[in-house]
Amino acid sequence: MSSPPDKKRFVHRLLRARDWQDRPQFREVCDWWSEGGSGVLALVGIGGSGKTAITERFLQVVPGGYPENPSAPKDAELPELGRVFVFSFYDAPNPDSFVKELGDWLRAEESDAEQEKKSLSYHQLLQFLPSAGRCLLVLDGLEKVQDDGSRGGAFGQINDGRLRDFVLRVSDALVPDVSLLITS
């Protein structure tokens, strides 16, 4: 199997709250990570409620997250992120982009030419993922690829079967050592 990918991949930079206000959900994210961060943690709420700001703040303070920032010092009590991948569906509301970016991250040791020749299929991506080791995947703005119920579909269901399957696999602990932090 291939060697582990680069430690960090911030495909998209999450929007920072102009004026950070602490809230209990931020502590819940930190507690989840301190307790092993297993499975899926979803921050669900109406638009503008601060889900992305909480996630961005977590990446600011967790060791191994975003680079040092004097206004958000690292919390030495939090376990360090081993590997982290951040993707925003606000910036790219396309599951194909997510699969491609995650595949490219997993195959970071290959040259760009090698990656271009053979894009990973979803099933190949699942095979490569264990080589990443312990990692946190942040999926921001998942509502952009969920059914809004306006056409009689299942409100909240992830439209893309691969992405839906991926989230379900991680939540069922079928993808070892992968944690998901989702905002929707």
BAGU-28263 format. One record per residue (C-alpha): residue in three letters; chain; x, y, z. Coordinates in Angstrom, 1 decimal. Example, Ala and Ser with C-alpha at 12.3 -4.5 7.8 and 13.67 -1.06 7.14 Angstrom:
REM BAGU-28263
code->ALA; unit->A; c1->12.3; c2->-4.5; c3->7.8
code->SER; unit->A; c1->13.7; c2->-1.1; c3->7.1
REM end
This chain:
REM BAGU-28263
code->MET; unit->A; c1->0.0; c2->0.0; c3->0.0
code->SER; unit->A; c1->1.1; c2->3.6; c3->-0.4
code->SER; unit->A; c1->2.8; c2->5.8; c3->2.1
code->PRO; unit->A; c1->0.8; c2->8.2; c3->4.3
code->PRO; unit->A; c1->-0.3; c2->11.5; c3->2.7
code->ASP; unit->A; c1->0.8; c2->14.9; c3->3.8
code->LYS; unit->A; c1->-0.2; c2->15.7; c3->7.3
code->LYS; unit->A; c1->-2.5; c2->18.6; c3->6.5
code->ARG; unit->A; c1->-4.7; c2->19.5; c3->3.6
code->PHE; unit->A; c1->-6.8; c2->22.7; c3->3.8
code->VAL; unit->A; c1->-8.6; c2->22.6; c3->0.4
code->HIS; unit->A; c1->-10.7; c2->25.6; c3->1.6
code->ARG; unit->A; c1->-10.0; c2->28.0; c3->4.4
code->LEU; unit->A; c1->-13.0; c2->28.2; c3->6.7
code->LEU; unit->A; c1->-14.5; c2->31.7; c3->7.3
code->ARG; unit->A; c1->-13.4; c2->33.2; c3->10.6
code->ALA; unit->A; c1->-15.9; c2->34.8; c3->12.9
code->ARG; unit->A; c1->-15.3; c2->38.6; c3->13.0
code->ASP; unit->A; c1->-16.0; c2->38.7; c3->16.7
code->TRP; unit->A; c1->-15.6; c2->35.3; c3->18.3
code->GLN; unit->A; c1->-18.1; c2->34.6; c3->21.1
code->ASP; unit->A; c1->-17.6; c2->31.5; c3->23.1
code->ARG; unit->A; c1->-20.5; c2->29.0; c3->23.1
code->PRO; unit->A; c1->-21.2; c2->25.6; c3->24.6
code->GLN; unit->A; c1->-21.0; c2->23.8; c3->21.3
code->PHE; unit->A; c1->-17.4; c2->24.8; c3->20.9
code->ARG; unit->A; c1->-16.6; c2->23.1; c3->24.2
code->GLU; unit->A; c1->-18.6; c2->20.0; c3->23.0
code->VAL; unit->A; c1->-16.3; c2->19.8; c3->19.9
code->CYS; unit->A; c1->-13.2; c2->20.0; c3->22.1
code->ASP; unit->A; c1->-14.6; c2->17.4; c3->24.4
code->TRP; unit->A; c1->-15.4; c2->15.1; c3->21.5
code->TRP; unit->A; c1->-11.9; c2->15.4; c3->20.3
code->SER; unit->A; c1->-10.4; c2->14.9; c3->23.8
code->GLU; unit->A; c1->-12.5; c2->11.7; c3->24.2
code->GLY; unit->A; c1->-11.0; c2->10.2; c3->21.0
code->GLY; unit->A; c1->-13.1; c2->12.0; c3->18.3
code->SER; unit->A; c1->-14.5; c2->8.8; c3->17.0
code->GLY; unit->A; c1->-17.1; c2->8.6; c3->14.3
code->VAL; unit->A; c1->-19.1; c2->11.7; c3->13.3
code->LEU; unit->A; c1->-19.7; c2->14.9; c3->15.1
code->ALA; unit->A; c1->-22.3; c2->17.1; c3->13.3
code->LEU; unit->A; c1->-23.0; c2->20.7; c3->14.1
code->VAL; unit->A; c1->-26.5; c2->21.2; c3->12.7
code->GLY; unit->A; c1->-28.3; c2->24.5; c3->12.8
code->ILE; unit->A; c1->-29.8; c2->27.3; c3->10.7
code->GLY; unit->A; c1->-27.7; c2->29.4; c3->8.5
code->GLY; unit->A; c1->-25.6; c2->32.0; c3->10.3
code->SER; unit->A; c1->-25.8; c2->30.3; c3->13.7
code->GLY; unit->A; c1->-22.0; c2->29.9; c3->13.9
code->LYS; unit->A; c1->-21.4; c2->26.3; c3->12.9
code->THR; unit->A; c1->-18.4; c2->27.1; c3->10.6
code->ALA; unit->A; c1->-17.1; c2->29.7; c3->13.2
code->ILE; unit->A; c1->-17.0; c2->27.0; c3->15.9
code->THR; unit->A; c1->-15.2; c2->24.6; c3->13.5
code->GLU; unit->A; c1->-12.8; c2->27.3; c3->12.4
code->ARG; unit->A; c1->-12.1; c2->28.2; c3->16.1
code->PHE; unit->A; c1->-11.5; c2->24.5; c3->16.9
code->LEU; unit->A; c1->-8.9; c2->24.3; c3->14.1
code->GLN; unit->A; c1->-7.3; c2->27.5; c3->15.5
code->VAL; unit->A; c1->-6.8; c2->26.1; c3->19.0
code->VAL; unit->A; c1->-6.2; c2->22.4; c3->18.5
code->PRO; unit->A; c1->-2.5; c2->21.5; c3->18.2
code->GLY; unit->A; c1->-1.8; c2->20.5; c3->14.6
code->GLY; unit->A; c1->-4.6; c2->22.5; c3->13.2
code->TYR; unit->A; c1->-4.3; c2->26.0; c3->11.7
code->PRO; unit->A; c1->-1.0; c2->27.8; c3->12.2
code->GLU; unit->A; c1->-0.4; c2->29.7; c3->15.5
code->ASN; unit->A; c1->-2.7; c2->32.8; c3->15.9
code->PRO; unit->A; c1->-2.1; c2->35.1; c3->18.9
code->SER; unit->A; c1->-5.9; c2->35.8; c3->19.2
code->ALA; unit->A; c1->-6.6; c2->32.0; c3->19.5
code->PRO; unit->A; c1->-3.7; c2->30.3; c3->21.4
code->LYS; unit->A; c1->-3.3; c2->26.5; c3->21.1
code->ASP; unit->A; c1->-5.0; c2->24.5; c3->23.9
code->ALA; unit->A; c1->-2.2; c2->22.1; c3->25.1
code->GLU; unit->A; c1->-4.9; c2->19.9; c3->26.8
code->LEU; unit->A; c1->-6.4; c2->18.9; c3->23.4
code->PRO; unit->A; c1->-4.8; c2->15.9; c3->21.7
code->GLU; unit->A; c1->-2.9; c2->16.9; c3->18.6
code->LEU; unit->A; c1->-4.4; c2->16.4; c3->15.2
code->GLY; unit->A; c1->-2.6; c2->13.6; c3->13.5
code->ARG; unit->A; c1->-3.8; c2->14.3; c3->10.0
code->VAL; unit->A; c1->-6.4; c2->16.8; c3->8.9
code->PHE; unit->A; c1->-8.3; c2->17.4; c3->5.7
code->VAL; unit->A; c1->-10.7; c2->20.4; c3->5.4
code->PHE; unit->A; c1->-13.3; c2->20.7; c3->2.6
code->SER; unit->A; c1->-16.0; c2->23.3; c3->2.2
code->PHE; unit->A; c1->-19.1; c2->22.6; c3->0.2
code->TYR; unit->A; c1->-19.8; c2->26.3; c3->0.4
code->ASP; unit->A; c1->-16.8; c2->26.8; c3->-1.9
code->ALA; unit->A; c1->-17.3; c2->23.7; c3->-4.0
code->PRO; unit->A; c1->-20.8; c2->22.3; c3->-3.7
code->ASN; unit->A; c1->-19.8; c2->19.2; c3->-5.8
code->PRO; unit->A; c1->-19.2; c2->15.7; c3->-4.3
code->ASP; unit->A; c1->-17.0; c2->14.9; c3->-7.3
code->SER; unit->A; c1->-14.6; c2->17.7; c3->-6.2
code->PHE; unit->A; c1->-14.6; c2->16.3; c3->-2.6
code->VAL; unit->A; c1->-13.8; c2->12.8; c3->-3.9
code->LYS; unit->A; c1->-11.0; c2->14.1; c3->-6.2
code->GLU; unit->A; c1->-9.4; c2->16.3; c3->-3.5
code->LEU; unit->A; c1->-9.5; c2->13.6; c3->-0.9
code->GLY; unit->A; c1->-8.1; c2->11.2; c3->-3.4
code->ASP; unit->A; c1->-5.3; c2->13.6; c3->-4.3
code->TRP; unit->A; c1->-4.5; c2->14.1; c3->-0.6
code->LEU; unit->A; c1->-4.3; c2->10.4; c3->0.0
code->ARG; unit->A; c1->-2.0; c2->10.0; c3->-3.0
code->ALA; unit->A; c1->0.2; c2->13.0; c3->-2.2
code->GLU; unit->A; c1->3.4; c2->11.1; c3->-2.7
code->GLU; unit->A; c1->2.6; c2->10.5; c3->-6.4
code->SER; unit->A; c1->3.5; c2->13.1; c3->-9.0
code->ASP; unit->A; c1->0.8; c2->15.3; c3->-10.5
code->ALA; unit->A; c1->1.2; c2->13.5; c3->-13.8
code->GLU; unit->A; c1->0.6; c2->10.1; c3->-12.1
code->GLN; unit->A; c1->-2.5; c2->11.5; c3->-10.3
code->GLU; unit->A; c1->-3.9; c2->12.9; c3->-13.6
code->LYS; unit->A; c1->-3.5; c2->9.6; c3->-15.3
code->LYS; unit->A; c1->-5.6; c2->7.7; c3->-12.8
code->SER; unit->A; c1->-8.2; c2->9.5; c3->-10.7
code->LEU; unit->A; c1->-9.3; c2->7.4; c3->-7.8
code->SER; unit->A; c1->-12.8; c2->6.0; c3->-8.0
code->TYR; unit->A; c1->-14.9; c2->6.2; c3->-4.8
code->HIS; unit->A; c1->-14.1; c2->2.5; c3->-4.0
code->GLN; unit->A; c1->-10.4; c2->3.0; c3->-4.6
code->LEU; unit->A; c1->-10.6; c2->6.0; c3->-2.3
code->LEU; unit->A; c1->-12.0; c2->3.7; c3->0.5
code->GLN; unit->A; c1->-9.1; c2->1.3; c3->-0.1
code->PHE; unit->A; c1->-6.5; c2->4.1; c3->0.2
code->LEU; unit->A; c1->-8.0; c2->5.8; c3->3.3
code->PRO; unit->A; c1->-6.5; c2->3.3; c3->5.8
code->SER; unit->A; c1->-3.0; c2->4.4; c3->4.6
code->ALA; unit->A; c1->-3.7; c2->7.9; c3->6.0
code->GLY; unit->A; c1->-3.6; c2->6.7; c3->9.6
code->ARG; unit->A; c1->-5.6; c2->8.5; c3->12.2
code->CYS; unit->A; c1->-7.2; c2->11.5; c3->10.6
code->LEU; unit->A; c1->-9.9; c2->14.2; c3->11.0
code->LEU; unit->A; c1->-11.9; c2->15.1; c3->7.9
code->VAL; unit->A; c1->-13.8; c2->18.4; c3->8.2
code->LEU; unit->A; c1->-16.8; c2->18.7; c3->5.8
code->ASP; unit->A; c1->-18.2; c2->22.2; c3->6.1
code->GLY; unit->A; c1->-21.5; c2->23.2; c3->4.6
code->LEU; unit->A; c1->-22.8; c2->19.8; c3->3.9
code->GLU; unit->A; c1->-26.3; c2->21.2; c3->3.5
code->LYS; unit->A; c1->-25.2; c2->22.4; c3->0.0
code->VAL; unit->A; c1->-25.3; c2->18.8; c3->-1.2
code->GLN; unit->A; c1->-28.4; c2->17.7; c3->0.8
code->ASP; unit->A; c1->-32.0; c2->17.4; c3->-0.3
code->ASP; unit->A; c1->-34.0; c2->20.5; c3->0.8
code->GLY; unit->A; c1->-37.3; c2->18.6; c3->0.5
code->SER; unit->A; c1->-38.7; c2->21.1; c3->-2.1
code->ARG; unit->A; c1->-39.2; c2->18.4; c3->-4.7
code->GLY; unit->A; c1->-40.7; c2->15.8; c3->-2.5
code->GLY; unit->A; c1->-37.3; c2->14.2; c3->-1.6
code->ALA; unit->A; c1->-36.1; c2->13.2; c3->1.8
code->PHE; unit->A; c1->-35.3; c2->16.4; c3->3.6
code->GLY; unit->A; c1->-31.7; c2->16.4; c3->4.8
code->GLN; unit->A; c1->-30.6; c2->13.3; c3->2.8
code->ILE; unit->A; c1->-27.2; c2->13.6; c3->1.2
code->ASN; unit->A; c1->-28.0; c2->13.6; c3->-2.6
code->ASP; unit->A; c1->-24.8; c2->11.9; c3->-3.8
code->GLY; unit->A; c1->-24.8; c2->8.2; c3->-3.0
code->ARG; unit->A; c1->-21.0; c2->8.0; c3->-2.6
code->LEU; unit->A; c1->-20.9; c2->10.8; c3->-0.1
code->ARG; unit->A; c1->-23.9; c2->9.5; c3->1.8
code->ASP; unit->A; c1->-22.3; c2->6.0; c3->1.9
code->PHE; unit->A; c1->-19.0; c2->7.6; c3->3.1
code->VAL; unit->A; c1->-20.6; c2->9.5; c3->6.0
code->LEU; unit->A; c1->-22.6; c2->6.4; c3->7.0
code->ARG; unit->A; c1->-19.5; c2->4.2; c3->6.8
code->VAL; unit->A; c1->-17.6; c2->6.5; c3->9.1
code->SER; unit->A; c1->-20.6; c2->6.8; c3->11.5
code->ASP; unit->A; c1->-20.8; c2->3.0; c3->11.7
code->ALA; unit->A; c1->-17.0; c2->2.8; c3->12.4
code->LEU; unit->A; c1->-16.4; c2->0.9; c3->9.1
code->VAL; unit->A; c1->-13.6; c2->3.3; c3->8.1
code->PRO; unit->A; c1->-11.0; c2->2.8; c3->10.9
code->ASP; unit->A; c1->-9.2; c2->5.8; c3->12.4
code->VAL; unit->A; c1->-11.3; c2->8.3; c3->10.4
code->SER; unit->A; c1->-13.2; c2->11.0; c3->12.3
code->LEU; unit->A; c1->-15.7; c2->13.4; c3->10.6
code->LEU; unit->A; c1->-16.6; c2->16.9; c3->11.8
code->ILE; unit->A; c1->-19.5; c2->18.1; c3->9.7
code->THR; unit->A; c1->-21.4; c2->21.3; c3->9.6
code->SER; unit->A; c1->-24.9; c2->21.4; c3->8.1
REM end
